[in-house]
Amino acid sequence: MGILRTKTIEPATGSTLTLGASGDTVTVSSDSIKANTFKDAGGNTLFTSDGAGTLSSVNSAFAPGGPILISTSTASGSSSIEITSGIDSTYDEYMFVCTNINVATSSAEFGFQVNASGASGYNETITSTNFFVEHLESGGLNDGFNYDTGNDQAQGTALQVLVREAGNGADQNMGIILHIFSPSDTTYVKHFYSRASSSVVQDGESGHFVAGYVNTTTAIDEISFSASTGNFDGTIQMYGIK
């Protein structure tokens, strides 16, 4: 058996290099194959890497049943985080995990709004329900268990509040998980719900429960997170769920 030693093999024409003929077995004795895109014999992409170890796409056949990380956005003294790509028909449910959100302005609310496909301004019509429970460090209940009449919406187009009266102390923050269902559907309205834990301005814990729907049958493809006033810090990760 002959041995061919070379640093580069290129196709004579085009950009496709074929090793072996149909039915042949080609053995690669090296312990590493370096490429950014891997395809099968039918030309279907199995996965694509950015060359730095991050997969930018994975064939759905490999996708597990759990949440798939799509993007990570970081705010640092930002007025908003706007996610304008990645929300499409690939997934039936999208989950947004908001971590270490710290508002710059005391008592600010924090929430989201969306754009329907082709729209702008983040002012879609929302109908929602909103309630919370609080317990202060001092031991007081501070309003106890309440329906939040000021932060629900009835065909409103304002910021949908997920957390009320957030504290802006150096050690105060919030964690939120927001779920939006079938944003690309063109038959039904778009339901959502969220669960949040927040350090309130009065120094204590506030648990928030929000649910509602965006009253449009047009696909939703953009979302914005912001405080009702002032800037904020924190990280927002978007996941897709089959």
C-alpha positions in Angstrom: 0.0 0.0 0.0 1.4 3.4 -1.0 1.6 6.4 1.3 0.6 9.9 0.2 2.0 12.7 2.4 0.8 16.3 1.8 -0.4 19.3 3.8 -3.3 20.3 1.5 -5.6 18.4 -0.9 -8.0 20.6 -2.9 -10.7 19.6 -5.5 -9.8 20.1 -9.1 -12.9 22.1 -9.7 -15.6 23.5 -7.4 -15.4 23.3 -3.6 -16.3 19.7 -3.0 -13.6 17.1 -2.3 -14.7 13.5 -2.5 -12.7 10.7 -0.8 -13.5 7.3 -2.1 -16.4 6.2 -4.3 -19.9 5.1 -3.3 -19.7 2.0 -1.2 -16.0 2.5 -0.3 -14.8 2.6 3.3 -12.5 5.5 4.0 -10.5 5.2 7.2 -8.9 8.3 8.9 -6.3 7.1 11.4 -5.7 10.6 12.9 -7.4 11.3 16.2 -8.8 14.6 15.0 -10.7 16.0 12.0 -10.8 19.8 12.0 -13.7 21.4 10.2 -16.4 24.0 11.0 -19.2 22.4 9.1 -20.0 18.7 9.0 -22.5 17.3 6.4 -23.8 13.8 5.7 -23.7 12.0 2.3 -26.9 13.7 1.3 -25.5 17.2 1.9 -27.5 17.8 5.1 -25.7 19.8 7.7 -25.2 17.9 10.9 -23.6 20.7 12.8 -21.8 24.0 12.3 -19.2 25.6 14.6 -17.9 29.1 14.7 -14.3 27.8 14.9 -14.1 28.8 18.6 -15.9 25.8 20.1 -19.5 27.3 19.9 -22.1 25.5 17.8 -24.1 28.0 15.7 -26.5 25.3 14.4 -27.2 21.7 15.2 -29.3 19.3 13.1 -32.7 18.8 14.9 -32.1 15.0 15.0 -29.4 15.7 17.6 -31.4 18.1 19.6 -32.4 16.9 23.1 -35.9 17.4 24.5 -34.9 20.0 27.0 -34.2 23.8 26.5 -31.7 24.7 23.8 -29.7 27.9 24.4 -30.2 30.2 21.4 -28.6 33.5 22.6 -27.2 35.3 25.6 -27.6 39.1 25.9 -25.9 41.2 28.6 -26.9 44.6 29.8 -24.5 47.0 31.5 -26.2 50.4 32.2 -28.5 49.6 29.3 -31.9 51.1 28.7 -33.1 47.8 27.1 -32.2 44.5 25.7 -33.8 43.8 22.3 -33.7 40.3 20.9 -34.4 40.7 17.2 -33.4 37.3 15.8 -33.9 33.7 16.7 -37.6 33.8 17.4 -39.2 31.8 14.7 -41.1 28.5 14.0 -38.1 26.4 15.0 -39.5 25.9 18.5 -43.0 25.7 20.0 -42.0 27.5 23.2 -39.4 30.1 24.0 -38.0 30.6 27.5 -36.2 33.7 28.7 -34.0 33.5 31.8 -33.2 36.8 33.3 -30.3 36.7 35.8 -28.9 39.3 38.2 -31.2 42.1 36.9 -30.3 45.2 38.9 -32.2 48.4 38.1 -30.5 51.8 38.4 -33.7 53.6 39.7 -35.3 52.7 43.0 -38.8 51.3 42.8 -38.6 50.8 39.0 -40.7 48.1 37.4 -39.2 45.6 35.0 -40.9 43.9 32.1 -41.1 43.1 28.4 -42.9 44.0 25.2 -42.8 42.4 21.7 -43.1 43.3 18.0 -45.2 41.4 15.6 -43.5 40.5 12.3 -42.8 43.7 10.3 -43.9 45.9 13.2 -41.8 48.3 15.4 -42.1 50.2 18.6 -42.7 47.3 21.0 -46.3 48.1 21.6 -48.4 45.1 20.8 -51.8 44.7 22.5 -51.7 42.6 25.7 -54.3 41.3 28.1 -52.7 40.0 31.4 -53.1 39.2 35.0 -50.6 40.0 37.7 -50.3 39.1 41.4 -47.5 39.0 44.0 -46.6 38.1 47.6 -44.0 39.9 49.8 -42.2 39.3 53.1 -39.8 41.9 54.5 -36.5 41.4 56.3 -38.1 43.0 59.3 -40.6 40.2 59.4 -43.6 42.3 58.2 -45.7 41.0 55.3 -45.9 44.4 53.5 -49.3 44.1 51.7 -49.2 40.3 52.1 -50.7 38.5 49.1 -52.2 40.8 46.5 -53.5 41.2 43.0 -51.5 43.9 41.3 -54.2 46.1 39.7 -51.6 48.7 38.5 -49.5 46.2 36.5 -52.0 44.1 34.6 -53.4 45.1 31.2 -56.7 45.0 29.4 -55.9 45.4 25.8 -53.0 47.6 26.7 -49.9 48.4 24.7 -47.5 49.4 27.6 -44.5 47.5 29.0 -45.8 44.3 30.5 -44.5 44.4 34.1 -43.0 41.2 35.5 -41.5 42.7 38.7 -42.8 45.7 40.7 -40.9 48.1 43.0 -37.5 46.7 42.5 -34.7 47.8 44.8 -31.6 49.4 43.3 -29.2 48.6 46.1 -25.7 47.2 45.3 -26.8 43.8 46.6 -30.4 43.9 45.2 -31.4 42.0 42.1 -34.0 39.8 40.5 -34.4 36.5 38.7 -37.1 36.0 36.2 -38.2 33.1 33.9 -40.6 34.1 31.1 -42.3 31.5 28.8 -43.9 32.5 25.4 -45.8 29.9 23.4 -46.0 29.4 19.6 -44.8 32.9 18.7 -44.8 32.1 15.0 -48.4 30.8 14.9 -50.7 32.8 12.6 -54.0 31.4 13.8 -54.0 32.0 17.6 -53.0 34.7 20.1 -49.7 34.3 21.9 -49.8 33.2 25.5 -47.1 33.8 28.1 -46.5 33.4 31.8 -43.6 34.3 34.1 -42.4 33.6 37.6 -40.0 36.0 39.4 -38.1 36.5 42.6 -37.1 40.0 43.5 -35.4 42.1 46.2 -37.9 44.9 46.8 -37.1 48.5 47.6 -38.4 48.0 51.2 -35.7 45.3 51.8 -37.4 42.0 51.4 -38.5 39.3 49.1 -41.2 39.6 46.5 -42.6 36.7 44.5 -44.4 37.6 41.2 -46.8 35.6 39.1 -47.8 37.0 35.7 -49.8 35.4 32.8 -51.5 36.8 29.7 -51.6 36.8 25.9 -50.4 39.1 23.1 -53.7 39.7 21.2 -52.4 39.2 17.7 -52.6 36.4 15.2 -49.5 37.7 13.4 -46.2 36.0 14.2 -44.1 37.6 16.9 -40.4 37.8 16.1 -38.8 40.4 18.4 -38.8 41.0 22.1 -37.5 43.9 24.3 -36.8 43.8 28.1 -36.5 47.1 30.0 -37.2 48.9 33.2 -40.1 51.3 33.5 -37.6 54.1 34.2 -33.8 54.2 34.1 -31.2 51.7 33.0 -30.3 48.2 34.3 -27.6 45.5 34.4 -28.0 41.8 34.0 -28.1 38.8 31.6 -30.9 37.5 29.6 -30.7 34.0 27.9 -33.1 32.8 25.3 -33.9 29.1 25.0 -36.0 27.1 22.6 -38.1 24.2 23.8 -39.6 21.7 21.4 
